[in-house]
Amino acid sequence: MESGTGERTARERWERRTQRPLLALAVLFAVAYAVPIVDGSVGRPVALACAVTEWVVWGAFAVDYGARLWLCEDRRRFVRTHWLDLIAVALPLVQPLRLLRLVSTLLLVGRRARMASQIRLTTYVAGSVVGLLMFGSLAVLSVERDAPGGNIRTLGDAVWWSFTTMTTVGYGDLAPTTGLGRLLAVGLMLSGIALLGVVTANIAAWFLARFEKDDAEERQRTEAIRALTEEVRGLRAEVAALRERR
C-alpha cells in the first residue's frame, strides 16, 4: 500500500512540475508549425529550424510519457490505461510525416491537459475548439493549397472551411479535394460533434444541479412548515388543557 502511494505521489509530482513547461512547449510547437504554412516564402534555414522545433517538442512529450511509465510500479497497467498516449508517441515514428507530428502532439497535449485538476472543463473545451480550429486550418491549407483543382488557397479560406466543418454546417463552398484533406475533414467533423456533446452534457448537468438544489430547498421549506405546524398543534393542545383545568 505504501509503495503504491509513493508511486502515485512521485508520478503526481512529476506531472505537476512538468504541466506548465509542456504546455509552453506546445505553444512553441504551434508557432513552429504555423510559420512555414502561413508564410510560404520562408527560407530553408527557417523551415529547418521549425521542423527541428517540432521534433524537439514531440520528443519532450515522448520523454514525459517514458518518465511517467518509469515512475509506475505496475507498468503493464499504465500502458493499458494510457494506450492513446503510447499511440501518440509512436505515431510519428511509423511514418515521419509532418501531419502525424501535429496529430500526435495534439493528442499528447490534450491528454496532459486533462490530468491537470486546475484546468476546468469549460477552459479545456474552449482550448480544444481554438486549437482544433487553428491546427485544422493550417493542416488543410498545407495539404490543399497546391492541390490541382483545389479551392482552399488562403488562410482565410482554410479558417472558414474549418469553422463550417467543425460545426457540421458544411456550406459546400469550400471543400478539400485530396484524400488527406478529406481525412482531415472527417477528423474535424468527429471532433466538433464530440465537443458539442461535451458542451451539451455540461449544460444539462448544470440545469439538473440547479433543479436538484431547488428541490432540496423546497423539501427543506416543506419540512420546516410541517415541523412548525406540529409545534402549533402542540401549543394549542397545551392551551386547551390549561383551560379545562381552570
C-alpha positions in Angstrom: 0.0 0.0 0.0 2.8 2.4 0.9 4.6 1.5 -2.3 1.5 2.3 -4.4 1.1 5.6 -2.5 4.7 6.5 -3.1 4.4 5.7 -6.8 1.3 7.9 -7.2 3.0 10.7 -5.3 6.1 10.6 -7.4 4.1 10.5 -10.6 1.8 13.3 -9.5 4.8 15.4 -8.5 6.3 14.8 -12.0 3.0 15.6 -13.7 2.5 18.7 -11.6 6.1 20.0 -12.3 6.0 19.4 -16.0 2.5 20.6 -16.7 3.3 24.2 -17.5 6.6 23.6 -19.3 4.9 21.1 -21.6 2.1 23.5 -22.3 4.6 26.2 -23.1 6.4 23.8 -25.5 3.0 23.1 -27.1 2.7 26.8 -27.8 6.2 26.8 -29.3 5.1 23.8 -31.5 2.1 25.8 -32.7 4.3 28.7 -33.8 6.9 26.4 -35.5 4.1 24.5 -37.3 2.3 27.7 -38.4 5.2 29.8 -39.7 6.1 27.8 -42.8 2.5 27.4 -43.7 1.3 31.0 -43.3 4.5 32.3 -44.9 5.3 30.0 -47.8 8.3 32.1 -48.8 10.4 31.4 -45.7 13.9 30.3 -46.4 15.3 26.9 -45.9 17.1 27.7 -42.6 13.8 28.9 -41.0 11.9 25.9 -42.3 14.6 23.6 -41.0 14.5 25.3 -37.6 10.7 24.9 -37.4 11.0 21.2 -38.3 13.7 20.7 -35.6 11.5 22.5 -33.1 8.5 20.3 -33.9 10.6 17.2 -33.4 12.1 18.5 -30.1 8.6 19.3 -28.7 7.3 15.8 -29.7 10.5 14.4 -28.1 9.7 16.2 -24.9 6.3 14.7 -24.7 7.8 11.3 -25.5 10.2 11.7 -22.6 7.3 12.7 -20.4 5.5 9.5 -21.3 8.6 7.5 -20.6 9.2 9.2 -17.2 5.6 8.6 -16.1 5.9 5.0 -17.2 9.2 4.6 -15.3 7.6 6.0 -12.1 4.9 3.4 -12.2 5.3 0.2 -10.4 2.7 -1.6 -12.5 4.0 -0.6 -15.9 1.7 -3.0 -17.8 -1.3 -1.5 -16.3 -0.1 2.0 -17.1 0.4 1.0 -20.8 -3.1 -0.5 -20.8 -4.7 2.6 -19.3 -2.7 5.1 -21.3 -2.7 3.3 -24.7 -3.7 6.5 -26.5 -0.6 8.2 -25.2 1.5 5.3 -26.5 0.0 5.6 -29.9 0.6 9.3 -30.0 4.2 8.8 -29.1 4.8 6.1 -31.6 2.8 7.6 -34.5 5.4 9.9 -36.0 8.0 7.1 -35.9 5.8 4.8 -38.1 5.8 7.4 -40.9 7.6 10.7 -40.2 5.0 12.9 -41.9 4.6 16.5 -40.6 0.9 16.0 -40.2 1.5 12.9 -38.0 3.7 15.0 -35.7 0.8 17.5 -35.5 -1.8 14.8 -34.6 0.4 13.1 -32.1 1.4 16.4 -30.4 -2.3 17.5 -30.2 -3.2 14.1 -28.6 -0.4 14.3 -26.1 -1.3 17.9 -25.2 -4.9 17.0 -24.7 -4.1 14.0 -22.5 -1.7 16.0 -20.3 -4.2 18.9 -20.0 -6.9 16.6 -18.8 -4.6 15.4 -16.0 -4.4 19.0 -14.6 -7.1 19.4 -12.0 -6.7 23.2 -12.1 -8.0 23.2 -15.7 -11.7 23.3 -15.7 -13.9 21.7 -18.2 -15.0 24.9 -19.8 -11.4 26.0 -20.3 -10.5 22.7 -21.7 -13.4 22.7 -24.2 -12.6 26.3 -25.2 -9.0 25.5 -25.7 -9.8 22.4 -27.7 -12.1 24.4 -30.0 -9.5 27.1 -30.6 -6.7 24.5 -31.1 -8.6 22.3 -33.5 -9.8 25.3 -35.5 -6.3 26.7 -35.7 -4.5 23.5 -36.5 -7.2 22.2 -38.7 -7.0 25.4 -40.8 -3.2 25.1 -41.0 -3.2 21.4 -41.8 -5.8 21.7 -44.6 -4.1 24.7 -46.1 -0.7 22.9 -46.2 -2.4 19.9 -47.9 -4.8 21.7 -50.3 -3.0 24.9 -51.3 -1.1 23.4 -54.1 -3.5 20.6 -55.0 -4.8 20.6 -58.6 -8.4 21.8 -58.7 -8.4 22.7 -55.0 -10.2 25.8 -53.8 -8.7 26.3 -50.4 -5.8 28.6 -51.2 -5.6 31.2 -48.4 -5.5 31.1 -44.6 -8.9 32.8 -44.6 -10.4 30.1 -46.8 -8.9 27.5 -44.5 -10.3 29.0 -41.3 -13.8 29.4 -42.8 -13.7 25.8 -44.0 -12.5 24.5 -40.6 -15.3 26.5 -38.8 -18.1 25.2 -41.1 -16.7 21.7 -40.9 -16.4 21.6 -37.1 -19.9 22.9 -36.6 -21.1 20.4 -39.2 -22.8 23.1 -41.2 -20.9 22.4 -44.4 -22.0 25.1 -46.8 -20.1 23.3 -49.6 -18.5 26.5 -51.0 -15.1 25.2 -49.9 -14.1 21.5 -49.8 -10.9 19.5 -49.8 -10.1 17.6 -53.0 -7.2 15.4 -51.8 -7.6 12.2 -49.8 -5.6 13.6 -46.9 -7.7 16.7 -46.9 -10.9 14.7 -46.7 -9.4 12.7 -43.9 -8.8 15.9 -42.0 -12.4 16.9 -42.7 -13.6 13.6 -41.1 -11.4 14.2 -38.1 -12.7 17.8 -37.6 -16.3 16.7 -38.0 -16.0 14.0 -35.4 -14.1 16.3 -33.1 -16.8 19.0 -33.5 -19.6 16.5 -32.7 -17.7 15.3 -29.7 -17.1 18.8 -28.3 -20.7 19.7 -28.9 -21.7 16.7 -27.0 -19.5 17.7 -24.1 -20.9 21.2 -24.0 -24.5 19.9 -24.2 -23.8 17.4 -21.4 -22.2 20.1 -19.3 -25.2 22.5 -19.7 -27.6 19.7 -19.0 -25.7 18.8 -15.8 -25.7 22.4 -14.7 -29.5 22.6 -15.1 -30.0 19.3 -13.3 -27.8 20.5 -10.4 -29.9 23.7 -10.2 -33.2 21.8 -10.2 -31.9 19.4 -7.6 -30.8 22.3 -5.5 -34.2 23.9 -5.8 -35.9 20.6 -5.0 -33.7 20.3 -1.9 -34.6 23.8 -0.8 -38.3 23.2 -1.4 -38.1 20.0 0.7 -36.4 21.8 3.5 -39.1 24.5 3.5 -41.8 21.8 3.5 -40.2 20.1 6.4 -39.8 23.4 8.3 -43.5 24.2 7.7 -44.5 20.7 8.8 -42.5 21.0 12.0 -43.9 24.4 12.7 -47.4 23.1 12.2 -46.8 20.3 14.6 -45.4 22.7 17.1 -48.5 25.0 16.8 -50.8 22.0 17.3 -48.9 21.0 20.4 -49.2 24.5 21.8 -52.9 24.6 21.1 -53.3 21.3 22.9 -51.5 22.6 25.9 -53.6 25.8 25.9 -56.8 23.7 25.7 -55.6 21.5 28.6 -54.9 24.6 30.8 -58.4 26.0 30.1 -60.0 22.7 31.1 -58.1 22.7 34.4 -59.5 26.1 35.2 
